[in-house]
Amino acid sequence: MDNPREKRINVLMLPWLAHGHANRYLELAKRLTQELNNLSIHFCSTPIILDSIRDNLHRHSTVPNPSSINLVEIRLQETEELPPHLHTTKHLPLHLIPVLTQAFAQSEETFLHLLETLKPDLLIFDIFQPWAAKIARQRNIPAVVYIGCTVAMSSCAHDYFAPSKDFPYPAIKLTQENRRQRTEPSEGEQGYRHFLEQVVLCWQLSDFVIARSFLEIEAKYINYLSTLIRKEVVLTGPLIPDVGSVSPGNIQKAEKVMQWLDQREPRSVVFVSFGSECFMPYNEMEQLARGLELSGACFIWVARFPKNNDEKGNELGKALLHGLVERVGPQRGLVITSWAPQRRILLHRNLSSFLTHCGWSSVIEGMQAGVPMLALPMDWDQPVNAKLIVDLGIGIEIPQRGLGNFKGEGVSACIKQILRSEYGDSVRRNAQELAEVIRNRKNDDIRILADKILELASDH
């Protein structure tokens, strides 16, 4: 009988058009091609995303044969509202996300041409594009959806399949007030229902589900999700990329940040970052700035602003940040409005805590660094992720009365609790213990997943 690890296997990956999603898919592609010498991965996305992926692949790749990961363009229709540089959620104003989603879904003909040209044995697709799995299945190509955390997905599955029952894990149960997006209640409920239907369709179209998670933090949620959707959930492990090298254009920026951090006291600095695609409105920035100032702590704040948005609003935000640093002094506060070396910052001995929006990649990186987290979720799966952080005892959630409705005094109190309380010491110990677990765990997940992919693709 032929050895399935010798037969050439072609996999097509289609992540959602967000850099966080693309990076998660790229890291999975690297690990799978390390595990399987006979695997070719066609990584499909828009040119603007592939530009950053190409740089990442060349600088960070530990793939024995880099040519085993091929970057494939899918071009969306260009419009005045959505030019090519906005064919990604990075810097995309919030009101244009539905426009981008629709433009991606309307690329079915281009995607079909890619299937006919590349002839993949398997499609790995994202939770926002069931249309791609439909097209693949119509051509007898198996499909697998790749998700981030399972705690949020298990909550979604419960809301769809068992809405009349209490969620069995009350520690992560959300109130109606903060369950979903920052919209009017009726609009939020309608949008959430549509989202659930799309997610369930993705599960139904999948032979199994891939999840970026590991049993040590999410075992009960993984099992519950699998039971509800009646599909096997196969894990990748933490899937944390190497710190890697810095692109030539960012070397000077990185050194400036690290030199500033080197000069602070041990465990004295709060790192504030909301990812590359979550933008804080001005009134929330005001409260966060007030909280940082009241706390008395040193801080690094990575603040980003959307493009093609209200320039006056962006300028007001930047003026607010400038005023904050002027008041507290450059020795206490450092504000960054572009790229920052997040992994290096998180691993630095002088960091006290990580104030995060609780995007799943940020949560995993915070866990691996062993840094206490201050959870300030903004949208989507982030409120559930925040509850998980608290339930694991590795962070504190900043109080909000609905997403975005928080006060500077609450931010300050939570920072002080982490820095100067017995409970904060306990959270720090828990965070460091979990980091030790992550560092010492066996990395069998990718091997198991690779065997599952081989089995499915070989059958095809």
Secondary structure, DSSP 4 states (H G I P E B T S, - for coil): ---TTTS-EEEEEE--SSHHHHHHHHHHHHHHHHH-TTEEEEEEE-HHHHHHHHHHHHHH---SSGGGEEEEE-PPPP-SSS-GGGSSSTT--GGGHHHHHHHHHTTHHHHHHHHHHH--SEEEE-TT-HHHHHHHHHTT--EEEEES-HHHHHHHHHHHH-TTS--S-GGGPPPGGGSS-SS-HHHHHHHHHHHHHHHHHHHHT-SSEEES--HHHHHHHHHHHHHHHTS-EEE----PPP-----GGGHHHHHHHHHHHHTSPTT-EEEEE-TTT----HHHHHHHHHHHHHH--EEEEE----SSS-HHHHHHHHHHHHHHHHHH-TTTEEEESS---HHHHHT-TTEEEEEE---HHHHHHHHHHT--EEE---STTHHHHHHHHHHTTSEEEPP-SSTT---HHHHHHHHHHHHSSHHHHHHHHHHHHHHHHHHHS---HHHHHHHHHHHHHHH-
